[in-house]
Amino acid sequence: MHGETMAVAAWCSGPLIHIEVLDQDCHVPELKRPAELSGPLSEYDLQERGRGLFLIDAFSERWGFAVRPPGKAVWFELTDPDLVGALG
């Protein structure tokens, strides 16, 4: 995302928090997993960027993407446990 135009949108619906990041890159996002710590480092492991989806996949309830010309929107959803307890 270096130097690209982007926007972030977020909203809540009950205990669900929905976040979208829109950018002008039309490439389909690809989930890449870093090598195991005990294994040799790959070229990917040494890159300074490209771990966003790995983190989103680890911490979100679900995620996906949608084509939004001229680029795409990557979205993810989180559940706030404090809101679940307050509503339940």
Secondary structure, DSSP 8 states (H G I E B T S, - for coil): -TT--EEEEEEEETTEEEEEEEES--S---------TTS---TGGG-SS--HHHHHHHHSSEEEEEEETTEEEEEEEEE-HHHHHHH-
